[in-house]
């Protein structure tokens, strides 16, 4: 079993524990490959399919603009919100009776990552709310706001998937969620609550099953965000909203914002966030796992952008390797990080967790030097 460690929380973060809503953006942006296929001022209904993505508002095409979508620069339609939420066609009420019905509806909404997890017959359904970053509050806030509805859905999924046991895994420091779940869990005898130590990587599939003492091969693992997406589809027949954490010690207040897919990050920052430091660094999807970016001017809200960290800039000088071996000792994949670094070799066993960077006394960015070319979403 991996020797997981706790990453201390940033005590200078002032968190707004309420869920903030921004569901009426001025514009949204829809990535396209051929802008000649779309005419200026054409009207688009909410939920219109644009190259495998659905519009989250209704309104007219205002033009085209280059934006950052899924960490890539693309051309996107700029759609001006008419604030009417007009939908051309409403889908009939969804009736899910079995696993095949569930897979079909998930395919309709391009949720292939969830389909892949439920592909084979399993014995356990594990729902995790144990995030690996002290800067990401999405799942804690989601569960806090929707725990009654989501527990009911988990119970329904057990019947759909023909599974007898669900486990809701929560970190033992998530006090409000523990209290909320305990108040209703007696209603659902097939759902167990397991409290996990507040350690980094505890929600990584392999380590999670080790902590729960169950077989990974027999387990479907989803997170609270996955469950919320399924709940939203069942309830509204749409999937055009998401959650975004914006946190850090260089802003006045950290918060979770529920917003429309395609919204400009800059528009959200202008409305909600006050930056208190003149010099700061910005990270997309975390300091350890994610990457630093110079600004957020052209970024738009998409399913892969889960949280943003804005921290006071720290001047850290990289020194020569001390050959201390700390990186090897902490690596959850048992990679000889030092050897890879000295030989300038990538390693495909690397899961991109960033622990080697965290413990390195010489401040060497080891992860960036050894992380292989495997897509990060498939690994973490």
N, C-alpha and C positions, 0 to 999 in steps of 0.2 A: 504494500500500500504506500502511495506517495506521502511524503511528509509535508503536508500543506502548511503554509504560514499565513499569519494574519497581517494584512496591510493596514497600518494605522490610519484612521480617518483624519481628514483635514479639519482641525478644530476651528478654523477661521471661516468655515462656511456657514452662512445664515440661510437655512432652508425654509421656504414657504411650504408647509405640509398640505396645503389645500391644492386641489387640482384646478389649474387655470385654463380657461377656454379661449381659443381664438379660432372661431369657426366661420368668420366672415372676412376673409382676406380681400384686399382690393384686387389682387391678380393671383392667378395660379399659372404654372408653367408646365407644359406637356412636351416631353422629348419627342422629336420627329426625325425621320431620315431624309424626307423630301419635302421641303417647305412649299414647293410649287403645287403640291396637291391640296393646299389649303388657301382659301381666299380671305382677304382682309374684310372684316365686318360680318363674316358668316357667323350665324348663331349656332352655338353648341349647347345641347341640353346636358344637365347633370347626368353622370353615368354613361356618357358617350364614349365608345371605345376608340382610343387614339393609339394605334400601333401597340396593342397589348396592355395599355394603361387606360384607366377610366377617369374621366373628368370628375373632379370633386365639387364643382360648382356649375352653374349655368351662366352663360354670357357670350359676348361677341369676341371674335378673334381680333386682337389689337395689334398683331404683328408677330415678328419672330425675334428671338434673342439668344445669345450664347449664355449657357448656364452650366453649373457643375451638378451633375446627376450621377449618383452612385460612383463618386470620385472620378468621373470623366467629364471633360468638356463636351457638350452636345448643343445642337440647335434645338430650341424649344418654342412652341407656340405660347405667346402671351395672351391669356384669356382674361378679359375684364369682367369682374363679377357684377351681375345685375341684381344680386341679393334676392332672387326669386326662387332659387332651388328648383327650377322647372325640370321635370323628368318626363321624357317622351313616352317611355314604356315602363310600366311597373311589372316586375316578375310576380307570378302567383306565389302564394305562401309556400314556403319550403317545407317539404314533408320528408324527413329522413327516417327510414326504417332500419337500414342496415349499413354495413361498412361500405358496400358498393355505392349506395346513395351518397354517403358522406364523401367518398373519393370523387364522385362526379361533380358535386357542388364545389369542392375545393379546387378542382381543375378549372372550373369556370372562372374562378378568381385568381388563377395562377399561383396558388399556394402549394407548389410542388414540394417545398421543403417539409411541409406537414405531411403530405401524402407519402413521401419517402419514409417517414417515421412510422406510419401505421400500416405499412405494406404487408407485414407478415403477422401470423397469429402470435399473440403475446399473452403473458400471465399477469403483468402489472402495467398500470398506467400511472406514471409519475409526473406530477405537475410541480415544477420548481419555481419558487419565488426567491431564489438565492443568488442575487447578482454579484458579479465578481469585482465591481468597482465601487468605491466609496463616493464616486461622482455621478453615478447613474441611479436615479430614483424611480424610473418608469414603473417597474413591476411592483414595487412597494406601494406606490400611489394607486396603481390600477387595482390591486387587490383590496386596498383600503376603501376604495370607492364602490367597488362592484362585487364584493365578496359573496353576498347572498346569491346574486344572479349567476356568478361563475361557479359556485359550488353546486348549484342546481344543474348547470350545464355539464359539469364533470360527472355527476351522477347519471345524467342522460347518456353521456358518451360511453360509460361502462356498459350500458345495455346495447348501444349501437355496435360497439366493438366486441361484444360478448366476452368481457373481462370482469372478473369478480372483485378485484381489489384496486383501489386507487390510493396513491400516497401523495399528500400535499406537503412538499418539503419547503420549510421556511427557516430562515436564519434565526438563531435564538436571541438576536438583538432586535428583532422586528416586533417590538412589544405591542404596538397597536393592532397589528394584524393577528398576532397570537391571541389577543383578547377577543377580537371580533370573530375569528374562526371558532374558538372554543365556545362561544355563545350559541352557535348554530350546528356544530359538528354532530351533535347527538341525533339530529334529523337524518343524517346520512351515515348509516352503519358501515357502508362499504368504502367510506373515505377515511383513511387514517392521516393524522397530522404527525409529521416527524420534524423535530427541531435540529438544525445543523449548526455546527460550530461556525463562527464568523471568519472563515478562512478563505483566502484567495484560491480560485479555481474549484471550489467545492461544487459548483454547478456544472462543471465539465463532465460529460456523460460517464466516462470511465470512473472518475473519482466519486461521483455522486452515488453510483451503484455500490461502490465499495463502502461508502459511509452508511448506506441503507442496508447493506448485507444482502443484496439481491443480485441476480444474474443480469448483466447487460443484454445478453442475447434474448432474454425473456421479457424485456421491458420496453415499453413505449415511453419516451421522455419528451414532454412538451413543457413550455414555460407559460407563465400567466399571460404574456402577450399573445401567444398562439391561441390560448383559450378565449381571450377577449375577441380576437379576430373571428373565430368561429361563432361566438355569441352574436357579434354584430351582423354577420351574414344571416344567421337564423332570424334575427329580429328585424332587420331593415332590407335584406336582399341586396345590400351594397357594402362596399369596403373602400371608403374614401377618406377616412380619418386615421390619424396615428398619434403617438405620444412622443414628446421630445423633452429630454432633460437638458437644462442649461444650468451649469453650476460652476463653482470655482471661487477662489478667494480674491479675485480681482473685480467681482461684481457685488452690487449692494445686496441682492437677494437671489438665492438659487431657487429654481422651481421646475415643475413638470407642467408642460403645456399640451393640451389636447388641441390638435389643429388639423387643417385639411392637407391632404397630400398635394404636393405641387406648390405650396406656399413658399414665398421667398423668406429665407432665414433673416435677411436684413430687415424685412418688414416686421418680423416677430421681435427681433432685438430692439428695434426702434420703439416698439410699443411697450415691451415688458422689462427690458434689461437696462440697468444703469451701471456703466463701467466706472469703477472708483479709482483705478490705478492708471497712471499715464503710460506705463510700460508693462505689457502683458504678453503672454503666449496663448495661442488657441490650439486646442486639440480636438480632432474629430474621433468620436468613439473611444476616447480614453487616452490616458497618458502612457500606460504600459502596453496595451494592445493596439491602440490607434496610432494616429500620426499627427504631426504638427502641420498647421497650415498658416499662411501669412495673414489671411483675412477671410471673411465669410460673405463678401459682397455678392458673389454670383452663385452661392449654394442655395439649393432648394430642398424642401422637405421631401424625403423619399423613405421607403421602407427600410433601407439599409443605413440611414443616418439616425442613430438611436439617441446619441447624446453628445453634447458639446461642453468642453471644459475651458474656462477662461481664467487662467491663474496669473498671479504676479510673476513677472519674468525673473528667473534666477540665473545668474552668471555662473555656469559650472565649467570648469576647465578639465578637459580630458587629459589624462596623464598616461604614462607608459604602463603596460600591464605589470602587476606585482607578482604574477604567477601564484596567487593565493589559493586558487581552486574553489572560491566561493560560488562561482557560476555553475560549476559542475555539480556541487553538492545540492544546490537548490533546484536544478533542472528537473521538472516533472517527467520529462521524456528520457532521462538518463543519458543525455547527449554529452560527449566530451567537448563542451563549449570552447574551452581554451584551445584544444587541438584544432578545431574548426577555424577558430579565429586566427591562430598562427599560420595555418595553411591556406587561409583565405578561401574556405570552402563553404558552400551552402549545405544545409542538411534538411532533407524532407521530413525528418521525424519532428522537427521543430514545430510547435503549435502556436508560436507567435505570442506567447503569454507575457514576455517582457521581464520575467523575474531575473534573468541574468543581468539586464540593465539595472534593475532595482538594487541588487546586492553588490554590484561591482564597485570597489573602493576607488578604482581609477577613473570612474565615470565614462567608461568606454561603452558606446552604443552597440553592444554585442548582438542584440536581436536583429538589427538592420544588416549585420554582416553575415549572419548564418541562416536567416529565415529563407526557406525554399520558395519555389514558385507555385505552391499549392494555394488555391483560392482560400482566403481566410474564413469565409463564411462556412466552408465545408469542414473546417477544423475546429472552430470555436463556437 
